[in-house]
Amino acid sequence: MVLSLKKYLILSLKVFDSKPQKGSRRSASMRDFKVDSTPETDSKFDTTPGTDSKVGSNPEKDSKGREKPISDWKANENGSILCPSIELGGCGNVLELRCTFDENWVAELLRKAEEIAKAHNLEDTPESSERVCTCYNPLGEIDMTNSELIKAASREDSTDNYLYNPAAKDIRHGDLKHFQWHWAKGEPVIVSNVLENALGLSWDPMVMWRACRQISNTKHRLYLDVKAIDCLDWCEGEVNIHQFFKGYTDGRFDKESWPQILKLKDWPPSNLFEERLPRHNVEFLGCLPFKEYTHPCAGALNIATKLPKKSLKPDMGPKTYIAYGVAQELGRADSVTKLHCDMSDAVNVLTHTTDVKLKPEHLAKIEKLKQQHKAQDQMEFFGCSQFSDENSHANSSAIPVKNEQCGGKPDDGDGVGVVPQDSQICDSMLNDPIPVQRAISEEASEAIADLGKSRESGEPSNIPENEFESADGGAVWDIFRRQDISKLQDYLKKHFREFRHIHCCPVQQVIHPIHDQVFYLSSEHKAKLKQEYGIEPWTFIQKLGEAVFVPAGCPHQVRNLKSCIKAALDFVSPENVSQCVRLTEEFRLLPPNHRAKEDKLEVKKMILYAVSQAVKDISDPGAANKPRILNQ
């Protein structure tokens, strides 16, 4: 508890470094508000101050007479705020704004925390590597013969090319400090064979489906159709759950023999994971290493656990990610999680894989189509290649989902639908045909030359070619260092038109290169990134049963090499809480309808409760030493 107290007190003084004047009120961001309507109502409207919501008795109308989306809070002349109308999910009554904490509660808490930190001489000074990290030899250099290290990068003049990679069965009590030494430096950690610590429950998709179906039959409506995302055009639609899992095992191909890669979205819903799959929930929590951080209820160093039971809590998981995948990098329709940055720390466990082998005739057809894609890319990105509409794979591809966003119609055969062919053709191809031949500019010539060079380079050299088809390899991860974010963003701003997203069309604009979640850096783009900006990510293959710890604030992307099921959980560690605060501020600056603004962590409220609990624990050591159950 002394360790957790030290971390909480130090982080509180860092995040809330401005000591308030006695008797002064804190800013709105430092307070936890409750908003009640009078009379009480079962309103679904989000009435938390600080959200982008506009309320008033006379909502604005658009040109068609519909109420405009709510954008910001507005008070009446007397200072009152009205709940939105019944049509918008509110009640239309006056809201009462109340503060959970007393006026001077935060100031008093910080005063106590500072006194305790001073009395116990608590300082945030990192311990030397020789004392806590066995990854170094007596000369203070990385011990490259250490079996607990894995090479993940080839940066010159860098000491962080290797990642800490212990086996779950070898983790002892003292290894927590070893983990913390790497974790505090913002490095990912990979723990192997964590499923060996579990009970052996099967994560086979059909087993999960039957388990979920049994629970659904007794407690919930049975959902036969689920939402899936097609990785070719990134459109969302419905697919029969049985058909989806059949494709997970056997693979799916369109009429051009191109792999159809689908990702299951939110199944089962993360807020119902424990209820829908209770045995898998216990299995997952039981296998997680370093439960001081990862346990969602009793993790002493998980700040998210410090929120009161009655407090509205963010969705931290567990959740599952289920998607098809193939070892070959397709360039289009790869089974990827695009580049993004999570608001909190995360641990991701690969629980199941199925290897979908491509037949020689498929490989030959895929290679032919990739050449067509390359020609189309050169024409659309650089305007300098011969290309015709009949050569476009996008013109002839069909996506096996009942597509809602793209206007697809359901098929009456196997419970799946087909997206209209023209929905996948870039608008520029339809409305602005490009001549067959154009003069090649000097800039375009250089870009094409670079693209060719990077294609020849293949995947990063620290991963042997045969590992992409190894028996236990499931997904390739790229995690970028925090200090490289600015250069990564500069690269994406410079080359954003060389990427495709919705409808497989070139990206037209960038709001935020990382938070937009529209980019996946292929092997050639990673090579160009290193050539132009001198940076590269940690790249490694996640194997079956491995847990990947991703620090908050580290941009990362994932590509499935096989059909994969992953289970993940978010947590908030004291070491990275400042990154959570930074990301929260970044997300606030995004446009109101930006997808990243959907994530809400309330990290400052977590910090206040964590520090409050730490002060209570050190004031009453008997209460702090009560045993915690970490294996539930």
C-alpha positions as CSV (number, residue, x, y, z in Angstrom):
1,M,0.0,0.0,0.0
2,V,2.9,2.3,0.6
3,L,3.8,1.9,-3.1
4,S,0.3,2.7,-4.3
5,L,0.1,5.7,-1.9
6,K,3.4,7.1,-3.1
7,K,2.2,6.9,-6.7
8,Y,-1.2,8.4,-6.1
9,L,0.2,11.3,-4.0
10,I,2.9,12.1,-6.6
11,L,0.4,12.0,-9.5
12,S,-2.0,14.2,-7.6
13,L,0.6,16.8,-7.1
14,K,1.6,16.6,-10.8
15,V,-1.9,16.8,-12.3
16,F,-3.3,19.4,-9.8
17,D,-0.1,21.4,-9.5
18,S,-1.9,24.7,-8.9
19,K,-2.8,25.0,-5.2
20,P,-6.2,26.8,-4.8
21,Q,-6.6,29.7,-2.6
22,K,-8.3,29.1,0.7
23,G,-12.0,29.3,0.3
24,S,-11.8,29.6,-3.5
25,R,-13.9,27.5,-5.8
26,R,-12.2,25.0,-8.2
27,S,-12.8,25.1,-11.9
28,A,-15.5,23.0,-13.4
29,S,-12.9,20.4,-14.6
30,M,-11.9,19.8,-11.0
31,R,-15.4,19.0,-9.8
32,D,-17.7,16.0,-10.1
33,F,-21.2,17.2,-11.0
34,K,-24.6,15.7,-10.7
35,V,-27.4,17.2,-12.7
36,D,-31.0,16.4,-11.6
37,S,-34.2,17.4,-13.3
38,T,-37.3,18.5,-11.5
39,P,-39.5,16.6,-11.4
40,E,-37.5,13.3,-11.6
41,T,-37.4,11.8,-15.1
42,D,-36.0,8.7,-16.7
43,S,-34.2,10.9,-19.3
44,K,-31.7,9.3,-21.6
45,F,-30.1,12.6,-22.4
46,D,-26.6,13.2,-21.2
47,T,-26.8,16.1,-18.8
48,T,-23.2,16.1,-17.6
49,P,-21.7,19.6,-17.7
50,G,-18.8,20.0,-20.1
51,T,-20.4,17.9,-22.9
52,D,-21.3,19.5,-26.2
53,S,-25.0,19.9,-25.6
54,K,-27.4,22.7,-26.3
55,V,-30.5,23.0,-24.3
56,G,-33.4,25.5,-24.3
57,S,-37.1,25.7,-24.5
58,N,-37.1,26.5,-28.3
59,P,-34.7,24.2,-30.1
60,E,-33.4,25.5,-33.4
61,K,-34.9,24.0,-36.6
62,D,-33.1,23.2,-39.8
63,S,-34.4,24.0,-43.4
64,K,-36.7,20.9,-43.2
65,G,-38.2,21.8,-39.9
66,R,-36.3,19.2,-37.9
67,E,-34.6,20.1,-34.6
68,K,-30.9,20.7,-35.1
69,P,-28.4,18.6,-33.2
70,I,-27.6,19.9,-29.7
71,S,-24.2,21.6,-29.6
72,D,-23.7,23.5,-26.4
73,W,-25.2,24.4,-23.0
74,K,-27.1,27.7,-22.8
75,A,-28.6,29.2,-19.7
76,N,-31.7,31.4,-19.6
77,E,-31.5,35.0,-18.5
78,N,-32.3,34.0,-14.9
79,G,-29.4,31.5,-15.0
80,S,-31.6,28.4,-15.2
81,I,-30.9,25.5,-17.6
82,L,-33.7,23.5,-19.2
83,C,-33.5,19.8,-19.9
84,P,-34.0,19.1,-23.7
85,S,-37.5,18.5,-25.0
86,I,-39.2,15.1,-24.8
87,E,-38.6,14.7,-28.5
88,L,-34.9,14.7,-27.8
89,G,-35.1,12.3,-24.9
90,G,-35.3,14.9,-22.2
91,C,-38.1,16.2,-20.0
92,G,-38.2,19.9,-20.7
93,N,-38.0,20.8,-17.0
94,V,-35.4,22.9,-15.2
95,L,-32.2,21.2,-14.2
96,E,-30.6,21.5,-10.8
97,L,-26.8,21.6,-10.9
98,R,-25.1,20.2,-7.8
99,C,-21.5,19.6,-6.8
100,T,-20.6,16.2,-5.3
101,F,-17.7,17.5,-3.3
102,D,-17.8,20.2,-0.7
103,E,-16.4,23.6,-1.8
104,N,-13.0,23.2,-0.2
105,W,-12.8,19.4,-0.4
106,V,-10.2,19.3,-3.2
107,A,-8.0,22.0,-1.5
108,E,-8.1,20.1,1.8
109,L,-7.3,16.8,0.1
110,L,-4.2,18.3,-1.7
111,R,-3.1,19.8,1.6
112,K,-3.2,16.5,3.3
113,A,-1.5,14.7,0.4
114,E,1.4,17.3,0.4
115,E,1.8,16.9,4.2
116,I,2.1,13.1,3.9
117,A,4.4,13.3,1.0
118,K,6.7,15.7,2.9
119,A,6.6,13.7,6.1
120,H,7.5,10.4,4.4
121,N,10.0,12.0,1.9
122,L,8.2,10.6,-1.1
123,E,9.9,11.5,-4.3
124,D,9.2,10.3,-7.9
125,T,12.8,9.2,-8.5
126,P,13.3,6.1,-10.7
127,E,15.5,3.4,-9.3
128,S,18.6,2.4,-11.1
129,S,18.4,-0.3,-13.8
130,E,20.9,-2.5,-12.0
131,R,18.6,-2.8,-9.0
132,V,15.3,-3.5,-10.7
133,C,16.0,-4.7,-14.3
134,T,17.8,-7.9,-15.1
135,C,17.7,-7.0,-18.8
136,Y,21.1,-5.2,-18.4
137,N,24.5,-6.8,-18.0
138,P,27.1,-5.6,-15.4
139,L,28.3,-2.9,-17.9
140,G,24.9,-1.3,-18.0
141,E,24.2,-2.5,-21.5
142,I,21.2,-4.5,-22.8
143,D,21.8,-8.2,-22.3
144,M,20.8,-9.5,-25.8
145,T,21.1,-13.1,-24.6
146,N,18.4,-12.6,-22.0
147,S,15.5,-14.9,-22.7
148,E,13.0,-12.3,-21.3
149,L,13.8,-9.8,-24.1
150,I,12.4,-9.7,-27.6
151,K,13.9,-7.4,-30.3
152,A,11.1,-5.2,-31.7
153,A,13.0,-2.3,-33.4
154,S,16.3,-1.5,-35.1
155,R,16.7,2.2,-34.2
156,E,20.3,3.4,-34.3
157,D,21.8,4.8,-31.0
158,S,18.8,3.6,-29.0
159,T,18.5,1.5,-25.9
160,D,14.8,0.7,-26.2
161,N,14.9,-1.7,-29.2
162,Y,14.1,-4.6,-27.0
163,L,10.9,-5.2,-25.1
164,Y,10.4,-7.0,-21.8
165,N,8.8,-10.4,-22.6
166,P,8.5,-12.7,-19.5
167,A,6.6,-16.0,-19.4
168,A,3.6,-16.0,-17.2
169,K,4.7,-19.1,-15.3
170,D,8.0,-17.4,-14.4
171,I,6.6,-14.2,-13.0
172,R,7.3,-14.0,-9.3
173,H,6.3,-11.4,-6.7
174,G,9.5,-9.4,-7.2
175,D,8.8,-9.1,-10.9
176,L,6.2,-6.4,-10.3
177,K,9.1,-3.9,-9.9
178,H,10.7,-5.1,-13.0
179,F,7.5,-4.6,-14.9
180,Q,7.1,-1.2,-13.4
181,W,10.6,-0.1,-14.4
182,H,9.8,-0.7,-18.1
183,W,6.2,0.5,-17.8
184,A,7.2,3.8,-16.3
185,K,9.4,4.4,-19.4
186,G,6.4,4.1,-21.6
187,E,7.4,0.8,-23.1
188,P,5.0,-2.0,-24.0
189,V,5.3,-5.3,-22.2
190,I,4.5,-8.7,-23.6
191,V,3.7,-11.7,-21.3
192,S,3.8,-15.1,-22.9
193,N,1.5,-18.1,-22.2
194,V,-0.9,-16.4,-19.9
195,L,-3.6,-18.9,-20.7
196,E,-1.6,-21.5,-18.8
197,N,-2.7,-19.7,-15.6
198,A,-6.4,-20.2,-16.6
199,L,-8.8,-23.1,-16.2
200,G,-8.6,-24.2,-19.8
201,L,-12.0,-23.0,-21.0
202,S,-12.2,-23.1,-24.8
203,W,-12.3,-19.8,-26.7
204,D,-13.4,-21.5,-29.9
205,P,-16.0,-19.2,-31.6
206,M,-18.7,-21.8,-31.8
207,V,-18.2,-22.6,-28.1
208,M,-18.6,-18.9,-27.3
209,W,-21.6,-18.6,-29.5
210,R,-23.3,-21.6,-27.8
211,A,-22.5,-20.2,-24.4
212,C,-23.9,-16.8,-25.3
213,R,-27.0,-18.4,-26.9
214,Q,-27.7,-20.4,-23.7
215,I,-27.6,-17.2,-21.6
216,S,-29.6,-15.3,-24.2
217,N,-32.3,-17.9,-24.2
218,T,-32.9,-17.5,-20.5
219,K,-32.2,-13.8,-19.9
220,H,-32.1,-11.9,-23.2
221,R,-33.5,-11.8,-26.7
222,L,-31.5,-14.1,-29.0
223,Y,-29.6,-12.1,-31.6
224,L,-29.0,-14.0,-34.8
225,D,-27.7,-11.1,-36.7
226,V,-24.6,-9.1,-35.6
227,K,-22.9,-6.0,-36.9
228,A,-19.7,-6.5,-38.8
229,I,-17.3,-4.2,-40.6
230,D,-15.9,-5.1,-44.0
231,C,-12.2,-4.3,-44.1
232,L,-12.2,-3.5,-47.9
233,D,-14.6,-0.5,-47.8
234,W,-15.0,-0.1,-44.0
235,C,-18.7,-0.1,-44.2
236,E,-20.8,-1.6,-41.5
237,G,-23.7,-4.0,-41.9
238,E,-25.4,-7.0,-40.4
239,V,-24.4,-10.6,-40.9
240,N,-25.8,-13.9,-39.6
241,I,-23.7,-14.9,-36.6
242,H,-23.4,-18.5,-37.7
243,Q,-22.4,-17.5,-41.2
244,F,-19.8,-15.1,-39.7
245,F,-18.2,-17.8,-37.6
246,K,-18.2,-20.2,-40.5
247,G,-16.2,-17.7,-42.5
248,Y,-13.9,-17.3,-39.5
249,T,-13.0,-20.9,-39.7
250,D,-13.2,-21.6,-43.5
251,G,-12.5,-18.2,-45.0
252,R,-14.6,-16.2,-47.5
253,F,-13.8,-15.0,-51.0
254,D,-15.6,-12.8,-53.4
255,K,-16.2,-13.7,-57.0
256,E,-12.8,-12.3,-57.9
257,S,-11.2,-14.7,-55.4
258,W,-10.2,-11.8,-53.2
259,P,-10.4,-12.6,-49.4
260,Q,-13.5,-11.1,-47.7
261,I,-12.2,-9.9,-44.4
262,L,-14.9,-9.1,-41.8
263,K,-14.6,-7.8,-38.2
264,L,-17.3,-8.4,-35.7
265,K,-18.3,-5.2,-34.0
266,D,-19.2,-5.2,-30.3
267,W,-20.1,-8.9,-29.7
268,P,-21.1,-9.5,-27.1
269,P,-21.6,-5.9,-26.1
270,S,-18.7,-5.0,-23.8
271,N,-21.1,-3.7,-21.1
272,L,-22.7,-7.2,-21.1
273,F,-19.6,-9.4,-21.5
274,E,-19.7,-10.5,-17.9
275,E,-23.4,-11.2,-18.1
276,R,-23.5,-12.9,-21.5
277,L,-20.2,-14.9,-21.1
278,P,-19.7,-15.3,-17.3
279,R,-17.4,-18.3,-17.5
280,H,-15.2,-16.6,-20.2
281,N,-15.1,-13.5,-18.1
282,V,-13.8,-15.4,-15.1
283,E,-11.3,-17.3,-17.4
284,F,-10.0,-14.0,-18.8
285,L,-9.6,-12.2,-15.5
286,G,-7.9,-15.2,-14.0
287,C,-5.2,-15.4,-16.6
288,L,-4.2,-11.7,-16.5
289,P,-0.7,-11.1,-15.0
290,F,0.1,-8.2,-12.8
291,K,-3.3,-8.0,-11.2
292,E,-2.3,-5.1,-9.1
293,Y,-2.9,-3.1,-12.4
294,T,-5.3,-5.2,-14.4
295,H,-7.9,-6.4,-12.0
296,P,-11.0,-4.3,-12.7
297,C,-12.3,-4.4,-9.1
298,A,-9.4,-5.0,-6.7
299,G,-6.4,-3.8,-8.6
300,A,-4.6,-1.7,-6.0
301,L,-2.7,0.2,-8.7
302,N,-5.7,0.5,-11.1
303,I,-7.0,4.0,-10.5
304,A,-10.3,3.1,-12.3
305,T,-11.2,0.9,-9.3
306,K,-11.2,3.9,-6.9
307,L,-14.5,5.3,-8.2
308,P,-17.4,4.8,-5.8
309,K,-19.8,2.0,-6.5
310,K,-22.6,4.3,-7.2
311,S,-20.5,6.5,-9.5
312,L,-21.1,6.4,-13.3
313,K,-18.2,4.4,-14.6
314,P,-16.6,4.4,-18.0
315,D,-16.7,1.2,-20.1
316,M,-13.3,-0.4,-19.3
317,G,-14.2,-3.9,-20.6
318,P,-13.6,-6.8,-20.8
319,K,-14.4,-6.8,-24.4
320,T,-13.7,-9.2,-27.3
321,Y,-12.3,-8.5,-30.8
322,I,-13.2,-11.1,-33.4
323,A,-12.0,-10.9,-37.0
324,Y,-10.9,-12.8,-40.0
325,G,-7.3,-12.6,-41.1
326,V,-4.7,-14.0,-43.6
327,A,-0.9,-14.0,-43.4
328,Q,-0.3,-12.2,-46.7
329,E,-0.4,-8.4,-46.6
330,L,-3.1,-7.6,-49.1
331,G,-2.8,-3.8,-49.2
332,R,-6.5,-3.5,-49.4
333,A,-9.0,-5.4,-47.1
334,D,-6.3,-6.3,-44.6
335,S,-7.7,-7.4,-41.3
336,V,-6.5,-4.4,-39.3
337,T,-7.1,-2.2,-36.4
338,K,-6.1,1.2,-37.8
339,L,-3.7,3.6,-36.1
340,H,-5.2,5.1,-33.0
341,C,-4.3,6.1,-29.4
342,D,-6.3,4.8,-26.5
343,M,-7.3,7.1,-23.6
344,S,-6.1,4.6,-21.0
345,D,-3.7,1.7,-20.6
346,A,-4.8,-1.6,-22.0
347,V,-4.0,-5.3,-21.9
348,N,-4.9,-7.5,-24.9
349,V,-4.8,-11.3,-24.8
350,L,-4.8,-13.4,-28.0
351,T,-7.2,-16.3,-26.9
352,H,-7.9,-18.1,-30.2
353,T,-6.6,-18.4,-33.8
354,T,-7.6,-20.2,-36.9
355,D,-5.2,-20.4,-39.9
356,V,-7.1,-19.9,-43.2
357,K,-4.7,-21.2,-45.8
358,L,-5.0,-19.6,-49.2
359,K,-4.9,-22.0,-52.1
360,P,-2.4,-21.5,-55.0
361,E,-5.2,-20.4,-57.4
362,H,-6.2,-17.8,-54.8
363,L,-2.7,-16.5,-54.3
364,A,-2.2,-16.2,-58.1
365,K,-5.4,-14.2,-58.5
366,I,-4.6,-12.0,-55.4
367,E,-1.2,-11.2,-56.9
368,K,-2.8,-10.2,-60.2
369,L,-5.4,-8.0,-58.4
370,K,-2.6,-6.4,-56.3
371,Q,-0.9,-5.3,-59.5
372,Q,-4.2,-3.7,-60.6
373,H,-4.5,-2.0,-57.3
374,K,-1.0,-0.7,-57.7
375,A,-1.8,0.7,-61.1
376,Q,-5.0,2.3,-59.7
377,D,-3.0,3.8,-56.8
378,Q,-0.4,5.3,-59.1
379,M,-3.2,6.9,-61.2
380,E,-5.3,8.2,-58.2
381,F,-2.4,9.2,-56.0
382,F,0.1,10.5,-58.5
383,G,-2.0,10.8,-61.8
384,C,0.6,8.9,-63.9
385,S,-0.5,5.4,-64.9
386,Q,-2.6,3.6,-67.4
387,F,-5.8,2.4,-65.9
388,S,-9.3,1.5,-67.0
389,D,-12.5,1.0,-65.2
390,E,-12.8,-2.7,-66.1
391,N,-9.5,-3.4,-64.4
392,S,-10.8,-2.1,-61.1
393,H,-11.3,-4.9,-58.5
394,A,-13.5,-2.4,-56.7
395,N,-16.0,-2.4,-59.6
396,S,-16.6,-6.1,-59.3
397,S,-16.3,-6.9,-55.6
398,A,-19.2,-7.8,-53.5
399,I,-19.3,-7.5,-49.7
400,P,-21.2,-10.3,-47.8
401,V,-23.1,-8.1,-45.4
402,K,-26.5,-6.6,-45.1
403,N,-25.0,-3.1,-45.5
404,E,-26.9,-0.3,-43.8
405,Q,-24.5,2.6,-44.3
406,C,-23.7,1.8,-47.9
407,G,-27.1,1.0,-49.1
408,G,-26.7,-2.7,-49.4
409,K,-29.7,-5.1,-49.7
410,P,-29.9,-8.4,-47.9
411,D,-29.5,-11.6,-49.8
412,D,-32.2,-14.3,-49.5
413,G,-29.8,-17.2,-49.4
414,D,-27.4,-17.5,-46.5
415,G,-28.4,-14.6,-44.4
416,V,-25.9,-12.2,-45.8
417,G,-26.3,-9.4,-48.3
418,V,-24.4,-7.7,-51.1
419,V,-23.2,-4.1,-51.3
420,P,-24.0,-2.5,-54.7
421,Q,-21.0,-2.5,-56.9
422,D,-20.9,1.2,-57.4
423,S,-20.7,1.9,-53.6
424,Q,-17.1,0.8,-53.7
425,I,-16.0,2.9,-56.6
426,C,-14.3,6.1,-55.6
427,D,-16.4,9.1,-56.4
428,S,-13.5,10.6,-58.3
429,M,-13.5,7.6,-60.6
430,L,-17.2,8.0,-61.4
431,N,-17.4,11.8,-61.7
432,D,-14.0,12.8,-62.9
433,P,-12.5,10.2,-65.3
434,I,-8.7,10.6,-65.6
435,P,-7.1,10.3,-69.0
436,V,-5.1,7.2,-69.7
437,Q,-1.8,9.0,-70.0
438,R,-0.5,12.0,-68.1
439,A,2.8,13.8,-67.7
440,I,4.6,12.6,-64.6
441,S,5.7,15.4,-62.4
442,E,9.1,15.2,-60.7
443,E,7.4,15.0,-57.3
444,A,5.2,12.1,-58.4
445,S,8.2,10.3,-59.9
446,E,10.1,10.5,-56.6
447,A,7.0,9.2,-54.7
448,I,6.6,6.3,-57.1
449,A,10.3,5.4,-56.8
450,D,10.1,5.5,-53.0
451,L,7.0,3.4,-53.1
452,G,8.8,0.8,-55.2
453,K,11.8,0.7,-52.9
454,S,9.7,0.3,-49.8
455,R,7.6,-2.5,-51.4
456,E,10.8,-4.4,-52.0
457,S,11.8,-4.0,-48.3
458,G,8.8,-6.0,-47.1
459,E,8.1,-6.3,-43.3
460,P,10.6,-5.0,-40.8
461,S,13.8,-6.9,-40.7
462,N,13.5,-7.8,-37.0
463,I,10.7,-10.3,-37.9
464,P,11.8,-13.3,-39.9
465,E,9.7,-14.0,-43.0
466,N,8.6,-17.4,-41.8
467,E,7.2,-16.0,-38.5
468,F,4.2,-14.6,-40.4
469,E,3.0,-18.1,-41.1
470,S,4.2,-19.7,-37.8
471,A,1.8,-22.0,-36.0
472,D,1.3,-19.8,-33.0
473,G,1.6,-16.3,-34.5
474,G,-1.7,-14.5,-34.7
475,A,-1.3,-10.7,-35.2
476,V,1.5,-8.2,-36.0
477,W,1.6,-5.1,-33.7
478,D,3.2,-1.8,-34.4
479,I,3.4,0.5,-31.3
480,F,5.0,3.9,-31.6
481,R,6.9,5.7,-28.9
482,R,5.4,8.8,-27.5
483,Q,8.4,11.0,-28.4
484,D,7.9,10.1,-32.1
485,I,4.2,11.2,-32.3
486,S,5.0,14.6,-33.8
487,K,7.0,13.1,-36.6
488,L,4.4,10.4,-37.2
489,Q,1.7,13.0,-37.5
490,D,3.9,15.1,-39.9
491,Y,4.3,12.0,-42.1
492,L,0.6,11.3,-42.2
493,K,-0.3,14.9,-43.0
494,K,2.2,14.8,-45.9
495,H,1.1,11.4,-47.4
496,F,-2.5,11.2,-46.3
497,R,-3.8,11.1,-49.9
498,E,-1.9,7.8,-50.4
499,F,-4.3,6.0,-48.0
500,R,-7.7,4.6,-48.5
501,H,-10.7,4.3,-46.1
502,I,-14.4,4.5,-46.5
503,H,-15.6,2.9,-49.8
504,C,-11.9,2.1,-50.4
505,C,-11.5,5.7,-51.6
506,P,-8.5,7.9,-51.0
507,V,-8.6,9.9,-47.7
508,Q,-9.7,13.4,-48.6
509,Q,-8.9,15.3,-45.4
510,V,-7.3,15.0,-42.0
511,I,-8.7,16.4,-38.8
512,H,-6.2,14.6,-36.5
513,P,-3.8,12.1,-38.0
514,I,-4.1,9.6,-35.2
515,H,-7.5,10.2,-33.6
516,D,-9.2,10.0,-37.0
517,Q,-8.4,6.3,-37.1
518,V,-8.3,6.1,-40.9
519,F,-4.7,5.2,-41.4
520,Y,-2.9,1.8,-41.4
521,L,0.8,2.0,-42.3
522,S,1.7,-0.9,-44.5
523,S,5.2,-2.3,-44.7
524,E,6.1,0.2,-47.5
525,H,4.8,3.1,-45.6
526,K,6.7,2.1,-42.5
527,A,9.8,1.9,-44.6
528,K,9.1,5.4,-46.1
529,L,8.5,6.7,-42.6
530,K,11.9,5.6,-41.4
531,Q,13.6,6.9,-44.5
532,E,12.0,10.3,-44.4
533,Y,11.7,10.9,-40.6
534,G,14.0,8.4,-39.0
535,I,11.4,6.8,-36.8
536,E,10.0,3.3,-36.6
537,P,7.6,1.5,-34.2
538,W,8.1,-1.5,-32.0
539,T,7.0,-4.3,-34.3
540,F,6.4,-7.8,-33.0
541,I,4.1,-10.8,-33.6
542,Q,1.5,-11.6,-30.9
543,K,1.3,-15.3,-30.4
544,L,-1.5,-17.4,-29.0
545,G,-1.8,-16.9,-25.3
546,E,0.3,-13.7,-25.2
547,A,-0.8,-10.6,-23.3
548,V,0.2,-7.3,-24.8
549,F,0.4,-4.3,-22.4
550,V,-0.1,-1.0,-24.3
551,P,0.8,2.2,-22.4
552,A,-1.7,5.1,-22.7
553,G,-0.5,7.7,-25.2
554,C,1.3,5.2,-27.5
555,P,-0.2,5.2,-31.0
556,H,-0.6,1.6,-32.3
557,Q,-2.0,-0.5,-35.1
558,V,-2.6,-4.2,-35.5
559,R,-2.9,-6.6,-38.4
560,N,-4.3,-10.1,-38.0
561,L,-2.3,-12.9,-39.7
562,K,-5.0,-15.4,-38.9
563,S,-8.6,-15.3,-37.9
564,C,-8.3,-14.2,-34.3
565,I,-10.2,-13.7,-31.1
566,K,-8.7,-11.3,-28.6
567,A,-10.0,-10.3,-25.2
568,A,-9.0,-6.9,-23.9
569,L,-9.3,-4.8,-20.8
570,D,-8.6,-1.1,-20.1
571,F,-7.1,0.2,-16.9
572,V,-5.5,3.4,-15.6
573,S,-2.0,3.2,-14.0
574,P,-0.4,5.9,-11.9
575,E,2.6,5.9,-14.2
576,N,0.6,6.9,-17.3
577,V,-2.2,9.0,-15.8
578,S,-0.7,12.2,-17.1
579,Q,-1.0,10.7,-20.6
580,C,-4.7,10.1,-19.9
581,V,-5.1,13.7,-18.9
582,R,-3.2,14.9,-22.1
583,L,-5.4,12.7,-24.3
584,T,-8.6,13.9,-22.6
585,E,-7.6,17.5,-23.4
586,E,-6.8,16.6,-27.0
587,F,-10.1,14.9,-27.5
588,R,-11.9,18.0,-26.2
589,L,-10.4,20.1,-29.0
590,L,-11.8,17.8,-31.7
591,P,-15.0,18.7,-33.6
592,P,-18.3,17.9,-31.9
593,N,-19.1,14.9,-34.1
594,H,-15.6,13.4,-34.1
595,R,-15.6,9.6,-33.3
596,A,-12.9,10.0,-30.7
597,K,-15.1,12.2,-28.6
598,E,-17.3,9.2,-27.8
599,D,-14.6,8.0,-25.4
600,K,-15.1,9.5,-21.9
601,L,-12.7,8.5,-19.1
602,E,-13.3,11.1,-16.4
603,V,-9.7,10.6,-15.3
604,K,-9.5,13.6,-13.0
605,K,-12.4,12.3,-11.0
606,M,-10.6,9.0,-10.7
607,I,-7.5,10.7,-9.5
608,L,-9.3,12.6,-6.8
609,Y,-10.9,9.4,-5.4
610,A,-7.6,7.5,-5.7
611,V,-5.7,10.1,-3.7
612,S,-8.5,10.3,-1.1
613,Q,-8.4,6.6,-0.7
614,A,-4.6,6.6,-0.4
615,V,-4.8,9.3,2.3
616,K,-7.3,7.3,4.3
617,D,-5.3,4.1,4.0
618,I,-2.1,5.7,5.4
619,S,-4.1,7.4,8.1
620,D,-5.6,4.0,9.0
621,P,-3.0,1.3,8.3
622,G,-5.3,-1.4,9.6
623,A,-7.9,-0.7,6.9
624,A,-5.2,-0.5,4.2
625,N,-3.8,-4.0,5.1
626,K,-7.1,-5.7,4.7
627,P,-6.6,-8.6,2.1
628,R,-7.7,-8.0,-1.4
629,I,-9.0,-10.8,-3.6
630,L,-7.3,-10.6,-7.0
631,N,-8.3,-13.8,-8.7
632,Q,-12.1,-13.3,-8.9
